[in-house]
Amino acid sequence: MGNSYLEVVDRAAIERRVSELGQAIAADHEGLNPVLVGVLKGCVPFLADLTRQIDIPHEVDFLLLTRFGERGRVSVAMDTAISLEGRHVILVEDIVDTGLTLSALLRSLSVRAVAGVKTVALLDKVPRRIVDVPVDYRGFEIGDEFLLGYGLDWGGRYRNLPSLWAVMDMEQLTDLDATFPTAAFGNGAG
């Protein structure tokens, strides 16, 4: 297998950083009862851990987005169940890449009469940015590598890895099950 995959952020580093982000969000939103809005599906592990680190009253809801066409037009496939009008909203993303998705989300929220919007992303892929967007709370700044784990997937799989892995050989993705190290799952089972 060689060096096809490399663990770039281990479980302990993720836990530490998510705790720090939760504490910062709680300090900045004391008395505001914010709504954390997770952008499905990749945010789920991050949001689950983050919400446990925010020790002030808050609510959690979700959005599901779809992309259409070559230009990647974004639309909302599933909207929040909670009304966001007059609320302090914290958008929770697994990764901010080009900024196009986050930009579309921020435009969408601007017409909903929210009290305020902040963004939190586990990963910020700054080198790929096309649109300048705010990332108010950033877990880790990363380069242009393709990552798996902790919510990030390949074909809907590997979101359950407890750490983040860089794919060093993109050709290996076609045969990922046969080549990915079973130790990545943390329990020795692949």
VEXDREN-2710 file (C-alpha; in Angstrom, 1 decimal):
% VEXDREN-2710
k/r/px/py/pz
1/MET/0.0/0.0/0.0
2/GLY/2.9/2.4/0.6
3/ASN/2.0/5.9/1.6
4/SER/-1.4/6.1/-0.1
5/TYR/-3.0/7.5/3.1
6/LEU/-1.7/9.7/5.9
7/GLU/-3.4/10.6/9.1
8/VAL/-3.2/14.4/9.2
9/VAL/-5.3/15.2/12.3
10/ASP/-5.7/12.6/15.0
11/ARG/-8.7/12.0/17.3
12/ALA/-7.1/13.8/20.3
13/ALA/-6.3/16.9/18.2
14/ILE/-9.9/17.1/16.9
15/GLU/-11.3/16.7/20.4
16/ARG/-9.1/19.5/21.8
17/ARG/-9.9/21.9/18.9
18/VAL/-13.7/21.2/19.1
19/SER/-13.6/21.9/22.8
20/GLU/-11.9/25.2/22.2
21/LEU/-14.4/26.1/19.5
22/GLY/-17.3/25.2/21.8
23/GLN/-15.9/27.4/24.6
24/ALA/-15.4/30.3/22.2
25/ILE/-18.9/30.1/20.8
26/ALA/-20.4/29.8/24.3
27/ALA/-18.4/32.9/25.5
28/ASP/-19.5/34.9/22.4
29/HIS/-23.2/33.9/22.6
30/GLU/-23.9/34.0/26.3
31/GLY/-27.6/34.9/26.8
32/LEU/-28.5/34.7/23.1
33/ASN/-29.8/31.1/22.8
34/PRO/-28.3/30.6/19.4
35/VAL/-29.4/28.0/16.8
36/LEU/-26.6/25.9/15.4
37/VAL/-27.6/25.0/11.9
38/GLY/-25.7/22.0/10.5
39/VAL/-25.2/21.7/6.8
40/LEU/-25.8/18.1/6.0
41/LYS/-24.3/15.5/5.7
42/GLY/-20.6/16.0/6.5
43/CYS/-21.2/18.2/9.6
44/VAL/-22.8/15.5/11.7
45/PRO/-19.8/14.2/13.6
46/PHE/-18.4/17.7/14.1
47/LEU/-21.8/19.2/15.1
48/ALA/-22.5/16.3/17.5
49/ASP/-19.2/16.9/19.3
50/LEU/-19.4/20.7/19.1
51/THR/-22.9/20.9/20.7
52/ARG/-21.7/19.0/23.7
53/GLN/-18.9/21.5/24.2
54/ILE/-21.2/24.6/24.2
55/ASP/-22.3/25.0/27.8
56/ILE/-25.0/27.7/27.2
57/PRO/-28.6/27.2/26.1
58/HIS/-28.8/26.6/22.3
59/GLU/-30.8/24.7/19.8
60/VAL/-29.7/22.5/16.8
61/ASP/-31.2/22.2/13.4
62/PHE/-30.2/21.2/9.9
63/LEU/-30.2/22.2/6.3
64/LEU/-29.6/19.9/3.3
65/LEU/-28.3/21.4/0.1
66/THR/-28.1/20.2/-3.4
67/ARG/-26.0/21.3/-6.3
68/PHE/-27.2/21.6/-9.9
69/GLY/-25.3/21.8/-13.2
70/GLU/-21.7/22.6/-14.1
71/ARG/-21.8/25.9/-12.2
72/GLY/-22.7/24.1/-9.0
73/ARG/-25.8/26.2/-8.3
74/VAL/-26.8/25.6/-4.7
75/SER/-30.4/25.1/-3.5
76/VAL/-32.0/24.1/-0.2
77/ALA/-33.3/20.5/-0.4
78/MET/-34.4/20.4/3.3
79/ASP/-34.8/23.6/5.3
80/THR/-34.7/24.1/9.1
81/ALA/-37.7/23.1/11.2
82/ILE/-37.0/26.0/13.6
83/SER/-37.9/29.5/12.5
84/LEU/-34.7/31.5/12.3
85/GLU/-36.4/34.9/12.3
86/GLY/-34.9/37.1/15.1
87/ARG/-32.4/34.3/16.1
88/HIS/-28.7/34.2/16.4
89/VAL/-27.6/31.6/13.9
90/ILE/-24.3/29.7/13.8
91/LEU/-23.8/27.8/10.5
92/VAL/-21.9/24.6/11.1
93/GLU/-19.9/23.3/8.1
94/ASP/-17.5/20.4/7.9
95/ILE/-15.3/22.2/5.4
96/VAL/-15.2/25.5/3.6
97/ASP/-13.6/25.1/0.2
98/THR/-14.3/27.5/-2.6
99/GLY/-16.7/29.5/-0.4
100/LEU/-19.5/29.2/-3.0
101/THR/-21.8/27.1/-0.8
102/LEU/-21.2/29.2/2.3
103/SER/-21.8/32.4/0.3
104/ALA/-25.1/31.0/-1.0
105/LEU/-26.1/30.1/2.5
106/LEU/-25.3/33.5/3.9
107/ARG/-27.3/35.2/1.1
108/SER/-30.2/32.9/1.9
109/LEU/-30.1/33.8/5.6
110/SER/-29.8/37.5/4.9
111/VAL/-33.5/37.6/3.8
112/ARG/-34.8/35.7/6.8
113/ALA/-34.5/38.5/9.3
114/VAL/-32.0/36.7/11.6
115/ALA/-30.5/38.6/14.5
116/GLY/-27.0/37.6/13.4
117/VAL/-25.0/34.9/11.6
118/LYS/-21.7/33.4/12.5
119/THR/-19.9/30.5/10.8
120/VAL/-17.9/27.6/12.2
121/ALA/-16.0/25.2/10.1
122/LEU/-14.0/22.2/11.2
123/LEU/-11.8/22.7/8.1
124/ASP/-10.9/25.8/6.1
125/LYS/-9.4/25.0/2.7
126/VAL/-8.1/28.5/2.1
127/PRO/-6.0/27.7/-1.1
128/ARG/-9.2/26.8/-3.0
129/ARG/-11.2/29.9/-2.0
130/ILE/-13.0/31.6/-5.0
131/VAL/-15.4/33.7/-2.9
132/ASP/-14.3/35.6/0.2
133/VAL/-16.5/34.3/3.0
134/PRO/-16.2/34.7/6.8
135/VAL/-15.2/31.8/8.9
136/ASP/-15.7/33.1/12.3
137/TYR/-14.6/29.9/14.2
138/ARG/-12.1/27.7/12.4
139/GLY/-11.0/24.3/13.5
140/PHE/-8.0/23.7/11.2
141/GLU/-6.7/25.5/8.1
142/ILE/-5.7/22.9/5.5
143/GLY/-4.1/22.8/2.1
144/ASP/-5.5/21.3/-1.1
145/GLU/-5.3/17.6/-0.1
146/PHE/-8.3/15.3/-0.4
147/LEU/-9.4/14.3/3.1
148/LEU/-11.5/11.4/4.5
149/GLY/-13.0/10.9/8.0
150/TYR/-14.8/12.8/10.7
151/GLY/-17.7/13.5/8.4
152/LEU/-15.7/13.7/5.1
153/ASP/-16.5/11.0/2.7
154/TRP/-15.7/9.2/-0.5
155/GLY/-18.9/8.0/-2.2
156/GLY/-20.8/8.3/1.1
157/ARG/-18.4/6.2/3.0
158/TYR/-15.7/6.8/5.7
159/ARG/-17.5/9.6/7.4
160/ASN/-17.3/7.5/10.6
161/LEU/-13.5/7.6/10.9
162/PRO/-12.6/9.3/14.2
163/SER/-9.7/11.2/12.7
164/LEU/-8.8/12.9/9.4
165/TRP/-6.8/11.2/6.6
166/ALA/-5.2/12.7/3.5
167/VAL/-5.4/10.6/0.4
168/MET/-1.9/10.8/-1.1
169/ASP/-2.6/8.7/-4.2
170/MET/-5.9/9.6/-5.8
171/GLU/-5.9/6.5/-8.0
172/GLN/-6.2/4.4/-4.8
173/LEU/-9.7/5.9/-4.3
174/THR/-11.2/3.6/-6.9
175/ASP/-10.2/0.6/-4.7
176/LEU/-10.5/2.2/-1.3
177/ASP/-11.9/-0.8/0.6
178/ALA/-8.9/-2.9/-0.3
179/THR/-6.3/-0.3/0.4
180/PHE/-7.4/1.8/3.3
181/PRO/-5.8/0.9/6.6
182/THR/-8.1/-0.8/9.1
183/ALA/-6.4/0.9/11.9
184/ALA/-8.0/4.2/10.7
185/PHE/-11.3/3.0/12.2
186/GLY/-9.8/3.1/15.7
187/ASN/-11.1/-0.4/16.6
188/GLY/-9.1/-2.5/14.1
189/ALA/-12.2/-3.3/12.1
190/GLY/-12.6/-2.1/8.5
END
